[in-house]
């Protein structure tokens, strides 16, 4: 729906069953993060840190009219330039459940966001994040869209954090827009 100009009369690819296996992707992401974390040194003085996160999102706007809830996971790398500023690279998978609108049940849809940005620590516990990148649809012919995701987070410990964020996508050619409020709960290696 969001990967081309549409109204509530969505293109047929939305109605196709998604063959993407989310469990396999999340397991692969988790094992990738564990493997990368094993190679990253755990001392605080080391600039490279990896995290794996569980993500949840509530879409609103045009997208919220036909999809109710999103859940997924992501892997993120932070390269710390100093104690307050890091460069970030994030990739993951989100699955959004379809709603029933006017007697029609919309199929679930999947997205693969790939984002890069910065993370800034206001204090050792409070931080802000800003990321830009592309989100790829998992349906046949879905394409990709420019994505932006600002947020604010809290570090409960050096290894556990939560990030509240807004995710928006610019849809090619106008059309329906994507907006979501989300939460990422992460474990850092």
N, C-alpha and C positions, 0 to 999 in steps of 0.2 A: 504494500500500500504506500509506504512512504518512499519507496525507491523509484517512483515515477509519478507523474501528475494524475491524481485520482480524486474522486469524491467518495461517498459511501457505496457507490457501485464499483466495488474493487475489482482489479484485474483477476483473471482466472488463476494466476500462479499463487495467490493468497489461499485459494481454496484447495490446493493440492496438499496431500499429506506430506509432512516433513519427514524425510528419511534420516535426518541428522540425529545421531545418537548422543544426547547430551551427557549421559553418564560416562561414556568413553572419553569424550572431550575433557570433562572435568577431572577424570582420573589421570589423563595424559598431562593436563596442566599441573595437577598436584605433583606428579612424579617429576615433571620438568623442574618445578620450583624446588623440590627437595634436592634434586641432583645439582641444580645451580647453587643452591644454598650450601651444599656440602663443599663446593669448590670456593665459595666466598668465605673469607676469613671472618670470624665472628667478633673480633675485637672492635670496640667502638671507634678506634682510630682508622679503621679501614673504610674507604669511601663507597664501596659497592655493597648494597643490601638488596635482598629479594623478599617479596611477600606473596602470599597466596590468599585470596579473599573470596568470601561468599557475598554475593550482591543481590539486592532486592530493589525493585523499582515500581512506582505507581505512575503510569502514563496519564497525561491529561491533554486537553486541547483536542485537535482532530483525531489524534491517535488514541486518546482515551475514550473516544466514542465507540470504538470497536474492539479494543483490547483492555483487559482488566488489571493484570498483575504480571510483573516480570521477575524471573529469578535466574541466577546464573553464577558464574565464577570468573575470576581473573587472576592473572599473574602479573606482578609489577616489579620492575627493577628501579632502584633509586641510586643515582651516583651523586654523592655528597661533595659539593664544591667547597663548603666550609660547614660550620656547625648549624647554620640556619638555612642554607639554600641547597636544594638538590635538583638535578635533572631527572625526569621520570620517563619510563617507557612502560606502557600497559597494554595487554591484550587479553581478551576473554571471550565469553559466550553468554548471551542473554536469550531467554525464551519467554515470549509474551503469550498469555492465554487469551483466546478469542472470546468475545461476548456474543450473546444472542441479541440481535437487533431486528425488530419487526419480524420476528419468527425465523430469521436466518442466523445460523450458528457459524461465526467466523472461525476458521482454523487457527491454531497457534502459529506463531511466526518466530523465526530465530534471527539473531544478529550477532556479528562478530566485530566488536569495536577494537581498533588498533590506534592508540593515542600516545602522544608525547607531550611533555610539559615540564612544569616546575612545581616544587613543593617548598614552602617557606615556613619556618618555625617562628612563631611569635614568642613562644615560651618553650621549654622542653616538652610540654604536653600539648599545647594548642598550635595547630598548623593550618595553613591554607594551601589549596591545590588548584592549579589551572592546567587543563590539557586540551589539545587540539589534535585532530586526526581524521580518519575515515572509519565509517561503519559499513560492513559488507552484509547484505542480506543473504540468507542461506537458501532461499527458494530459487529455482531455475529462472535466470534472467533478471534477478533482483538488482544487481549493480551495487553501487556504493554511494555514500553521501558524506559531505563534510560534517564533522561532529565537533562540538565543544562541550566541555564539562568542568565548570568551576565548582569548588566545594570548600568546606571547612571541616576540620577533623580534630579528634582528641586521642592522644596516646595514653592508654591506661597503664602501660608498662613499656619497656623497650621492645617487647615482642608483640603486643596486642594494641590495635588501634581501630577506630571507627571513623568513617568519613561520610558526612551528609553532603550530597551533591545534586546539582541540576544538570541534566543532560539535554542538549538540544541538537537537532539536525536541520541543516539547510537542504530542503528538497529541491532537486533539479527541476527547472521549469515552473517554479511556483508550486501550486497544488497543496495537498495536505501537509501539515507540519508535524514534527515529532517533538514532544517535550515530556520529560519525566523527572520526578523527584526520586532520588535513590539513596541507598545506604550500602556502604562497603565495610564489612567487618573483616579485618585482615590479621594474619599471623606473619611476622617478619622473622626471617632467618638471619 
